[in-house]
């Protein structure tokens, strides 16, 4: 399967502060990749590089084989960009903005746009600036869908949306992407939204990639175990198989890619007393926090 | 594609363009109301004497009108683009970024030229109604730099507004203000004749300056 996005050896600094070094990732054609990371982990930097608004210190990102700094109009016509905050031309109304964009895209399909607009209770002449955040998100999404892009790059798509609009946005997007074999690269601060949307996950922390795999593989491979330690002087955090460990007195939350049998075996073999051992089911948000830590 | 860009610029500017043009026409009308008033109460030959020999510049009310119009159109056209970094939307369009910017700039230039042409035609016709050809010619030479100032103000305001970093924005603003002062040296009516082509050249030189701010934005200076 072809890669739509290829980022190779990305290194970037802000002044002397390293954002990341030698970051590599790809997005497969027809897949939906979610980029997750805490604030300051480099999500916005990556998005800006993909948007062509930032030249990395080293390395490059290619979209359909073209460097994102120099995308041709033909390639740009295949990409739908959603800017953080669903920014659009707020001085226009929904008719004006549809008329404006339709002049740029040869395959403009107004149907999905007007289908979404019909769900909004807005006056046809109402300026976008006077719409709610949720309504604006639907306008921005509708415009992207009408472009009929092959690739959608969505920056913090759930920002400012209430739960209903978030669900509408995600469900509409996923069904559209899957039925039309579209590729999506998305970031969001609301991790549980991603769970319903993405096929692949890329989790970044300061200066490094913590996980990059299909979401199913990640969710089945990454585990949380909780137990009570009999001996509080034991330091499990330094063990190689422990990805992260949160401990309050005797209560331990241990995150690992190893199996329950492996962890129990390790504790037994090392003579570490424990009780109430259980595997804790995790959602993506739990796994994200487990992987990146609470702080 | 061109139609779409013109459409967007038109939506942003239409009401302000109309208001600024009406204000400009009213300002021109006001100049000649005063001329009419003076002639009515002091005889035409006395007023002509003042205009010809005492450097009475009947047209001085026009001094800052083109500047205000140029400034206003640039603000109305470019502030919405930089608000929420909306210019990113233009850069994502399937069109060469510089081409898109130049089309926006060309729109501004065309509407300003149309607006200025209207003011100059009205000014010329009314001047001809009250004064002889020599006075009208000198007046037109004198007002020409003010219209150039309006055009330069449009270009430089675009440069300042499109710059995303405040310290550069302030530096550009100060430099632009000093530059604009060149167009407002005082002198006898018609005294600017030998300078006008140089001022026109200067205006042309700053015409594309906005693309520099946009280039910086595209390279991550935002």
Interface residues (C-beta under 8 A of the other chain):
Chain A: X48 X51 X52 X53 X54 X55 X73 X74 X76 X77 X79 X81 X83 X85 X87 X88 X89 X90 X91 X92 X96 X99 X100 X101 X102 X103 X104 X105
Chain B: X1 X3 X4 X7 X8 X11 X12 X80 X84 X85 X86 X88 X89 X91 X92 X93 X94 X95 X96 X217 X218 X219 X220 X222
